[in-house]
Amino acid sequence: MLTAFARAFKTPDLRKKLLFTLGIMVLFRLGAHVPVPGVDYGHVQTCMDQAKSGQGLFGLVNMFSGGALLQITIFALGIMPYITASIILQLLTVVIPRLEALKKEGQSGQAKITQYTRYLTVALAILQGTGLVATASNGALFSGCPVGGQIVPDKSIFATATMVITMTAGTALIMWLGELITDRGIGNGMSILMFTSIAAGFPSGLWGIKLQGKLMGGWLEFALVIICGLAMVALVVFVEQAQRRIPVQYAKRMIGRRSYGGTSTYIPLKVNQAGVIPVIFASSLLYIPALLVQFTGSKGGWANWVNANLVKGDHPIYMVTYFLLIVFFAFFYVAISFNPEEVADNMKKYGGFIPGIRAGRPTAEYLSYVLNRITWPGSLYLGLIALVPTVALVTLNANQNFPFGGTSILIIVGVGLETVKQIESQLQQRNYEGFLR
């Protein structure tokens, strides 16, 4: 990876793209520290010092915003509205025929879907911004903090609208910065900004583990976390690169006087076909009961049960439910994102077949069978990776958020691998050597 970056900096146009991407990343991190008008940041810092950083109800969103959510800055909502909008549009593509037709139109249809994603992102940002301001106003953002209800001194409609508009504009700016990186930089812009947000919390998380450690001044716990993190990175790289290659043979066809086809290729089916989306789905779904209890102020049986079992991540019921939800959403997302019947029909249309398998329905059944077989280890791997930080926190008895969380490692390693692949492909285009050299 370091060799690829070093070679890229020696190429003038790639160097410009890399420096442009780094500049956008710095601008993104600066925006994460610009305060929203109408917030008392003295009380925010007081509550931040008393709270368990990153382990509250809003830990996942806070991680994706690079810590900006709990600080209530202009980038407090982070990239989450865009991620949610993209996932919703992807799910609706399977349900709504109009969106499915747009997807099949190619570049023009995809541009239309991207436009819908932008509109939905702004709508979700308004909704989430309103919820965040309401949560901060009633003191629920930092539960247990004595001055939590004084974070927003002015609770008038005008002040609330100003804060919501500011955070919505911040989300729109993040979306624009991500598109700038995609057009003029290196890699996928939204993924790069997500990578930046998560990586920004690593230094403070690691140092927090060291300060709270009790063995050898905290250095032993620090070393154990580093070793565990490196082992997780190696495991994630191994599984993310693993794939089942299904061979495909194309028959020769005579069109006029020319012969076409006769080539061999393969269909790459990744072990982790769903990526990090099942983890995001499961985390979001587990937040809903606790959010309902918090916003409705319910008391009694079910509210007490939710607070006791579905708020703290170290509870066995929470862990088992989280694991099962990840496995379910892994199969669900693979089922809607990969259509064996469509792949089989396309292969049949262009004269392709899997050796030993008849074209058409038998090919679709074979692809579905293989996909189900490899999704099982992929879903179990996702569930285990997601539970590692919870187990580590219980083992270390630490109040600080475990920096090498399953979701963060999956995103950082995935984005890193894809970015390096793009850099290497562009380097190969510029350093191509012919056979006669």
N, C-alpha and C positions, 0 to 999 in steps of 0.2 A: 504494500500500500504506500509506504513512504517513498519507495523507488519510483512508483508511478507519479506521485506528486512532484518529486524532484525533476523528473523528465518533463513533466508538464510545464513547470516554471521556466524551463529552458526554451520552450516554444512560445514565440511572441503572442499569437492570438489566444492560445490556451491560457497564457499568463494573465492576459487582460480579463478573460472570463472568470478565472479563479479569484483575481483581486476584486472584480465587481461583486462576485458572490460573497466574499469575505466582508466587503463594505456594507452590503445589505444586511448581513448577519450582525454586524456591529450596530447598525442603525436600529435593527429589531431589538437588540438587547438594551439599547439606550431608551427606547420607547417603553420598555417594561419597567422603568423606574420613574417615568413622568407621572406625577400625581393627577388624580381626577379632582376637579373643583368641587368643594363642598364636603370634603372628608377631613376629619381631625386626625392627622398622622401621628400626633403624640400618643393618642389612645390606640391607634393601630399598632405602633411599635410596642406599647405596653402589653397588648394582647398577644402579639407575635412572640414576645419573650416568654410569656407564661404558657402558651399553647404548645402542644406537641407537634412540631413542624411536620406538615405533610401527612399526618395520620388521621386527620379529622374526616368529616363526611365529604369534604370537597378536595380530598387528596389527589384524585386522578386528574381533575380539571386544573388544580394548582400545578401539578407536574407538567401538563401540556402547555401551561402558560408561563413556565419558567419561574414560578413563584410570584407572578404578578397578580394572581387572583386574590390571595389573602392580603396583599398590599394595596389592592383596589387602585391600580394604575390605569392609564388609558388603554393598555393592552391586556387588561385583566381577563377578558374572555379568551384571549389567545387564539389558537387555531381550531379549537373545538367546534365552534359553529360551522366552519367549513367542512370539517371531518364528518360531522353529523349530517349536514346537507348532502354531501357526496354519497354517504351510505344510504340515506333515504332515497335519493334519486336512483341509485343502483338497484335497490329493492323494488322501487316502483316500475323500473324498466321491465321487470318480469311480469308485473300485474297489469300495467296500462299498455294497450296495443300501440297507442300513438308514440309513446316513448320508445317502445321496442322497434317501431318502424324508423324513428329518427336514428337509433343506434346503428341500424343496418344501412343507412344512407352514406356512411363514411364520414369524411372530414366535415362536411356541411352540417350533418345531423349531430355530430359530436359537439360542434360549436354551439348549436342550439341548446343541447343538454347542459353545456358549460354555463350558458347564460341563465338557464333555469336554476342551476346550482348557486350562482351568485345572488340571485333574487332571494332564494330560500335561505342563504347564509345571512343576509341582512335581516330577514324576518326572524330567524332564530336568535341572532345577536340582540335584537330588540327585546325578545322574550326572555332570554337568559340575563341580559343586563337589568331588566326590571326585577327579575327574581333575585339577582345579586344585591341590588340596592335595597330591596325589601328585607332580605335576610340580614344585611348589615345594619339596617335601621332598627330592627327589633332585637338586635344583639345575638341572633342565632348563628352568625358567621363564626364567632368565637364563643362557643358555649362554655360557661363557667368563668368567663372573664368579667370582673366586676364593672369595668368601664366599657363592656362590649356594646351596650345600648347607646353610648354617647359617641360612637364612631362617626355617625352622620348627625351633626347638631341640628341642621335645618331640614325638617321633614316635609316641607311644603311641596306642592305639585311642581312648581317651577324648578326648584332645586333638584327634585327627583328626575324630571324630564331632562335637565341639563346633564346630569350624570349619565343617564341612559344614552342620550345622543352622543356624548363624548366617547363612551365605550363602544357604541355601534360604529362610530367613525373610525375608532382604533382597529376594530375587526376588519372593516373595509380596506383600511390602509395595509393591514397584514396580508389580506388577499391580493392586493395589488403588488406588494413587494414579492410575494411568492410567484406571481405570474411574470414579474420582471426577471427573476432568477431563471425561470424556465425558458424564457425567450432569449436572454442575453448572457446567462451564466452557465453553470455546470450543474447538471442533475435536475431532479424535480423540485420546483421551488417550495411547495408546501411541505414536502418531506424534509427538505433542508432546514426550514424554519422549525419544524417539529423536532428535528435532531438538535438544533441550537437550544431550544427551550429545555429539553431534557438534560442535555450535557451541562447546562448552566448550573444545575443543582447538584452535580457530582462533587465538586470541591467542598462545599459546605456540608454535604451529607457525610463525606468521609471524615472530615475534621470533627464533626459532631460525634461520630462513633469513637474517635480517639479520645475526645474530652470526657465522654461518659464511661470509657473503659476503666477497669479496675486492676487489670493485670499488667505489670511492667509499665505503669503510667499510661495505659491505654494502647500502647504500641502493639501488644499481642493481638488484641481484638482488631486493630487496624490492619495488621498483617493477614489475619484470618479472613477479613472481609475482602481484601485485595485478591487473595488466593481463590476464594469462592467466586469472585467476580470474573477472574480470568478463566476459571473452569467453565463458568456459565457461557462466557463469550465463545470459548472453543466448542462447546456443545451446540450453541445456537448456529455458529458458522457451519458446523458439520451437517446439522439437520436442514438448515435453509438451503444448502447446496445440493442436498440429496434429492434425487428424482428417479422416477421409473420411466425409462425410454421404451415406448411401444413402437416397434418397427413398422413402417408403412412403405409399400411398394406401389409404384405407379406404372400401369401398363403402357406399352407403346401405342401411339395413335398416329395414323396417317392423315394429315390435313393438306390436301393438294399434293405436292411433291415432297413435302417436308414431314419428317418423323418427329413427334413430340412424346415426351414421357420417358418411361423406362428407367427412371431414377429411383433411388432409395432414400428415405428420410425417416424421421421418427417423431412421435408426439411426446414431448416431455411433460410428465405429470409429477409435480413436486409433492414431497411427503407432507409439507406444510402448505397446502394449496390455499388455505384461507388467510395466511399471514397473521397479523395481530388483531384483526377485526373481531374474532370471537371473544378475546380478552376484554376489548372495549365494550362489546355488547353485554357481556356478563357483569362487568363492573357497573355499568350504567343501570342495568336492571336491578342489581342489589341495592343501589342508592335510593330507588323509588320508595320502598316502605319507610325508610328512615326519614326521607324528605317529607312524606305525607304526615308522619307523626310530628315532625318539627314545625311544619307550616300550619297544621290544623290545631296544634296544641292539645292533642288527645291525651287523655289519662285513662288508666285502668288496664284491663287484661291484655289486649292485643298490643297496645302501645308499650307496655312494660316488657312483653315478650320480644317485640322488635328491638327495643333498646338493649335488651340483655343478650340477644342472639345474633342480630343482623347488623350491628353497628361496629363492634370490635372485630377486627380481622383475625384475631387469635382464637376465636371461639370455634369449637369443632363443627357446629351446625353451619356457621358462616363458611368455613373452609370446604366442607363437603358440598354445600349448595353451589359455591363458586366453581368448584371443580366440575360438577355435573353440568352446570350452565355452559361452561367453556366447551365441553365435549359436545353438547347439543348444538351450540351455535356453530361449531366447526363443521359438523355434518350439514347443518342448515345452509350455511353460506356456500359451501362447496356445491350443494345441490342446485342453488340458484345461479351460481356464477359459471358452472361448467355444464353444458347440455350435451350429453352423449349422442342423443338422436340427431341434433344439428350437426355435430362433428361427423357422424357416420354418413349423413346425407351429403355433406360437402365432399367427403372422400369419394363417395359413389359417383357424384356428379362429374368429378375430374378424373375418374378411372383409377382411384386409389383403393388399396385393400391391405388388411393386415394378414401376413402369411399364415395360412392355416385357418383363417376365420372368413366366413362368407360375408360379402358386402351387404349393407342394409341393416336390418334388425339384429341379426347375430352380432354384427360389429358393435352396435349400440349397447347390447347386453354385455358384451365382453368389456367394453370401456367402463360401463357402470360397475361391473364386478371388480375390476382392477382399482377403480377410484375408491370404492368402499373399503377395500383391503388396505390401501395405503393411507386412507384418512384416519383409521383407527390409531396407528402409532403417532400420526401427526397431532391428533386431538389430545391424546394422553400426554404427549410431550409439551403441548401448550399449557395444559392444566398443571403439570409438575413445575414448569418454569414459573408460572404465575404464583404458585404457592411458596416458592423458595424464600422471598423476602419475609413472608409471615413467619415461616419456620425459623428463619435466622433471627428475627426480632425476639421470638420467644426464647430461643437458645441463648442469645446474648443478653436477654433481659434489658433491652435498650429502649429508650423513649424516642430516640431519633429515627427518622425514616431511613430504611435500608436503601443505600444509594443504588445498589445493583438490583433494582426491582425487575420482575419478569417482563412487564410491559416495556419499561425503558430499555432494557437490554435488547429485546426483540426489535424495537424501532431503530435504535442506534446502529446495531449490527446490520440490519436490513438496508437502511439508508446508506451506510458506509460501503457495503458491498456493491450496491447499485451505482453509487457515484464513482467508485473506482473502476467499475466495468465501463462506464461511459467515458471516463478519462482515457482508459487503455484503448478503447475502440477508436477514439479520435486520434490518439497517438499512432495507431496502426495505419490510419488513413493518411497521415502526413509522412510516415516513415516507411511506406510500402516499397518493397524491393522486388523487382521482376525476376522471373526464372532465369533470364539470360545474363544476370549480373555475374 
